[in-house]
């Protein structure tokens, strides 16, 4: 598909040729574009697409020329995505930042494109790919979660929305696990009130967390260690009734027996004093 290009657009190709000639890894390489090639968005795009397999930086120069010279072209949209995907595939921190910027710009420029949902999903993936394990900085997880939720909110009927829902669950699982690790750390240091605060937050914020049995148990045991037996009872009971086959159910059963003994001893003590 050919389109008529104004002289200034063709003139814009001159710095492109200079940049290609000076690009790293392109020593002594020169690129000559015939006028018919320079006037074709399709030809320029295919040239960039082909070059992507050999020289990414050189390919990006061609693709940017498609965007600059033919901003309303179908191939300009495809070129924008190809550039973003090229940065994304490199995978390092700086290129992920560039990829996210390109995907965001695509959404701003082509908000009604069928590829807008894909672009938003890829923005989320630039953060998701950098998530660290529980116990370390979770800022990337929080950012990824927000971006995946945006996919679901802004493009609910898209294929990406379905995949984003799974990624949301994974991010929430990660954040819950991170908070649980901190909570257990407080518990081990006998900072029971701080542990209860974290555990309660997990219980309410991440109701689908896969290890809720541990959350309920530690909530019960924190109260138990503080001799708040009435507050401990419902948590131990929930472990036993909801997770009867897990090891913590046996420990919770023993805790309930101890609570009954403690209450009985306290009652006997009060009766003797009376």
C-alpha positions in Angstrom: 0.0 0.0 0.0 1.5 3.3 -1.1 0.7 6.8 0.2 1.8 10.2 -1.1 4.4 11.8 1.2 5.1 15.5 1.3 8.7 16.5 0.5 9.5 17.3 4.2 8.6 13.7 5.2 11.1 12.4 2.6 13.6 14.9 3.8 13.2 13.5 7.3 14.6 10.2 6.0 18.1 11.8 5.7 18.9 11.9 9.4 17.4 8.3 9.6 20.0 7.2 7.0 22.8 8.9 9.0 21.7 7.3 12.2 21.5 3.9 10.7 25.0 4.3 9.3 26.3 5.3 12.7 24.3 2.8 14.8 26.3 0.4 16.9 27.2 -2.8 15.1 26.5 -1.1 11.7 30.0 0.0 10.8 30.5 0.8 7.2 26.8 0.0 6.6 24.8 2.3 4.5 21.1 2.3 3.7 19.7 3.8 0.6 15.9 4.2 0.3 14.5 4.6 -3.2 11.8 7.2 -3.5 9.1 4.6 -4.0 10.2 2.9 -0.8 10.2 6.1 1.2 6.7 6.9 0.0 5.2 3.6 1.1 4.2 3.0 4.7 3.8 -0.7 4.0 7.3 -1.1 2.5 8.9 0.8 5.3 7.1 -1.2 7.9 8.1 -4.5 6.3 11.6 -3.4 6.0 11.6 -2.6 9.8 9.9 -5.9 10.5 12.5 -7.9 8.5 15.4 -6.0 10.1 14.0 -6.7 13.6 15.5 -10.2 13.3 19.0 -8.9 12.6 19.4 -5.5 14.1 16.8 -4.2 16.6 18.1 -0.7 16.8 18.2 -0.3 13.0 14.7 -1.8 12.7 13.3 0.7 15.3 14.6 3.6 13.1 12.6 2.3 10.2 9.5 1.8 12.3 9.7 5.2 13.8 9.9 6.7 10.3 6.6 4.9 9.5 5.0 6.5 12.6 6.4 10.0 11.9 5.6 10.0 8.1 2.3 8.1 8.2 0.8 8.8 11.7 -2.7 7.8 10.7 -1.7 4.7 8.8 -2.6 1.2 9.9 1.1 0.4 9.7 1.9 3.2 12.1 -0.1 1.3 14.8 1.6 -1.9 14.0 5.0 -0.2 14.0 4.3 1.3 17.5 3.5 -2.1 18.9 6.5 -3.8 17.2 8.8 -1.2 18.8 7.2 -1.7 22.2 7.5 -5.5 21.9 11.1 -5.2 20.9 11.9 -3.3 24.1 9.9 -5.8 26.1 11.7 -8.8 24.8 15.0 -7.4 25.9 13.8 -7.8 29.5 16.2 -5.6 31.4 15.0 -2.8 33.7 15.7 0.1 31.4 14.1 -1.5 28.3 11.0 -2.5 30.4 10.6 1.2 31.2 10.9 2.1 27.5 8.4 -0.7 26.7 5.8 0.5 29.2 6.1 4.1 27.8 5.6 2.9 24.3 2.5 0.8 25.2 1.0 3.7 27.2 1.6 6.0 24.2 -0.1 3.5 21.9 -3.2 3.5 24.2 -3.2 7.4 24.3 -2.8 7.6 20.5 -5.1 4.7 19.5 -7.6 4.4 22.3 -10.1 2.5 20.2 -7.7 0.1 18.6 -8.3 -3.6 19.1 -4.7 -3.7 20.3 -5.3 -1.3 23.2 -6.3 -4.1 25.6 -3.1 -6.0 24.6 -1.0 -2.8 25.2 -2.5 -2.3 28.7 -1.9 -6.0 29.5 1.7 -5.6 28.4 2.1 -2.5 30.6 1.2 -4.7 33.5 3.6 -7.4 32.4 6.5 -4.9 32.4 6.0 -4.8 36.2 5.0 -8.4 36.7 8.2 -9.6 35.1 10.2 -7.8 37.8 8.3 -9.0 40.8 10.6 -10.1 43.7 9.9 -13.0 46.1 8.0 -12.4 49.4 10.2 -10.8 52.0 11.7 -8.4 49.5 10.4 -5.1 48.0 6.9 -5.6 46.6 6.5 -2.3 44.8 6.6 -4.0 41.4 3.8 -6.4 42.6 1.6 -3.5 43.7 2.2 -1.7 40.4 1.5 -4.9 38.4 -1.7 -5.5 40.3 -3.0 -2.0 39.6 -2.2 -2.3 35.9 -3.9 -5.8 35.6 -7.0 -4.4 37.3 -7.0 -1.6 34.7 -7.1 -4.3 32.0 -10.2 -5.8 33.6 -11.9 -2.4 34.2 -11.1 -0.8 30.9 -11.4 -3.8 28.6 -13.7 -6.3 30.3 -14.7 -8.1 27.1 -11.2 -8.7 25.9 -9.2 -11.9 25.9 -6.6 -10.1 28.0 -9.1 -9.4 30.7 -9.5 -13.2 31.4 -5.7 -13.7 31.7 -5.4 -10.5 33.8 -7.9 -12.0 36.3 -5.5 -14.9 36.9 -2.6 -12.5 37.2 -4.5 -10.4 39.7 -4.9 -13.6 41.9 -1.2 -14.3 41.6 -0.2 -10.8 42.6 -2.6 -10.8 45.5 -1.2 -14.2 46.6 2.2 -12.8 46.4 1.3 -9.7 48.5 -0.5 -11.9 51.1 2.5 -14.2 51.3 4.7 -11.2 51.9 2.5 -9.8 54.7 2.2 -13.3 56.2 6.0 -13.6 56.3 6.2 -10.3 58.2 3.4 -11.3 60.5 5.0 -14.6 61.4 8.3 -12.8 62.1 6.5 -10.6 64.6 4.9 -13.7 66.2 8.3 -15.3 66.6 9.6 -12.2 68.3 6.6 -12.2 70.6 5.3 -9.0 69.1 1.8 -10.4 69.2 -0.1 -7.2 68.7 1.9 -6.2 65.6 1.4 -9.7 64.3 -2.4 -9.6 64.9 -2.6 -6.3 63.0 -0.8 -7.8 59.9 -2.8 -11.1 60.1 -6.1 -9.3 60.3 -5.2 -7.2 57.3 -4.5 -10.3 55.3 -7.7 -11.9 56.3 -9.8 -9.0 55.2 -7.8 -7.8 52.2 -7.0 -11.2 50.6 -9.9 -13.6 51.4 -8.7 -16.0 48.7 -5.2 -16.4 50.0 -4.3 -20.1 49.7 -2.9 -20.4 53.2 -5.6 -18.9 55.3 -5.4 -21.8 57.7 -2.1 -20.4 58.9 -3.5 -16.9 59.2 -6.4 -18.2 61.4 -4.0 -20.3 63.4 -1.5 -17.5 64.1 -4.3 -15.1 65.0 -5.6 -17.7 67.5 -2.1 -18.3 68.9 -1.3 -14.7 69.2 -4.4 -14.2 71.4 -3.6 -17.5 73.2 -0.1 -16.3 74.1 -1.6 -13.1 75.4 -4.1 -15.1 77.4 -7.0 -13.7 75.5 -8.7 -17.0 75.4 -12.1 -15.9 74.3 -10.6 -14.1 71.3 -8.5 -17.1 70.4 -11.4 -19.6 70.4 -13.1 -18.7 67.1 -9.8 -18.8 65.2 -8.8 -22.2 66.5 -12.3 -23.5 65.9 -12.2 -22.2 62.3 -8.9 -24.0 61.6 -10.4 -27.3 62.9 -13.8 -27.0 61.1 -12.5 -25.6 57.7 -9.2 -27.4 57.5 -9.6 -30.6 59.4 -7.1 -32.6 57.4 -4.2 -30.2 57.8 -1.5 -30.5 60.4 -2.4 -27.2 62.1 -5.9 -28.6 62.9 -4.2 -31.0 65.4 -2.3 -28.2 67.0 -5.4 -26.1 67.2 -7.3 -28.9 68.9 -4.6 -29.1 71.5 -4.8 -25.4 72.0 -8.5 -25.6 72.6 -7.9 -28.4 75.2 -5.4 -26.1 76.9 -7.9 -23.2 76.9 -10.5 -25.4 78.5 -8.0 -26.5 81.2 -6.9 -22.9 81.8 -10.6 -21.8 82.1 -11.3 -24.7 84.5 -8.3 -23.9 86.6 -9.3 -20.2 86.8 -12.8 -21.1 87.8 -11.6 -23.4 90.6 -9.3 -20.7 91.8 -12.2 -18.2 91.9 -14.4 -20.8 93.7 -11.8 -21.4 96.4 -11.4 -17.7 97.0 -15.1 -17.3 97.2 
